[in-house]
């Protein structure tokens, strides 16, 4: 019984690790579209008014992307950068968001 439980735990860990690696790889590919404004390491760009994403909590990044998709952010006529970000967010599926946030989580905030 203990051997079976140990096997199940190890198998779960391996499956979880493989899934996480796949998420990060997919997220890195998606993030290529974000680099122009947020930078290669997601450190942001003051000139573009693009905030630093590296080091942010995953839940916060997900919420902001969902807010752009819902029109809570980036809907004001005078917010050119927000409108551009909203258009980018609208191209993302829920899975894309999970993947890009998983990738951003791997980046150093320093």
C-alpha positions, 0 to 999 in steps of 0.5 A, a space after each residue: 500500500 505504501 509503495 502504491 501511494 509513493 508511486 502515485 505521489 511521484 507520478 503526480 509530481 512528474 505530471 504536474 512538472 511536465 504540465 508546468 513546463 508546457 505552460 511556461 513554454 507556451 507562455 513564452 511564445 505568447 509573451 513575444 507579443 508583449 515584449 515590444 512594450 513590457 520588455 524582454 524580461 517584463 521589466 516595463 517601459 516608462 516611455 511606453 507607460 508599460 508597467 513591470 510585470 515581472 514580480 507581480 502576483 499571478 492573480 493580479 496579472 490574470 485580473 488585469 488581463 480579464 479587466 482589459 477583456 471586459 472593458 473595465 480597463 482600456 475603454 476610455 477614449 483618451 487612454 491610447 495605451 490602455 486601448 492598445 492593451 485591451 486589443 492585445 488582451 482580447 486575443 488571449 484565451 483563458 488558457 493563453 492567460 494561464 500560460 503567459 502568467 506562468 511564464 512571467 512567474 519565471 522571470 526575475 523581478 530584479 
